[in-house]
Amino acid sequence: MERSVNELSSSSSQIQKIVAAVQYIADQTKILSLNATLKVARQENMEEASLKWKRR
């Protein structure tokens, strides 16, 4: 019985580490996605400003 509890505890600890790694990767992916979105928005603003400048 004690062995089973120790194995369960060890497995739980490993699962927690895996979950933490997955959460970290998900957070990094969100940051990369946000960064890409901001980059596109900046580019669109620059293109819009360029078109306005050319129309003058």
Buried (B, 14 or more C-beta within 10 A) or exposed (E): EEEEEEEEEEEEEEEEEEEEEEEEEEEEEEEEEEEEEEEEEEEEEEEEEEEEEEEE
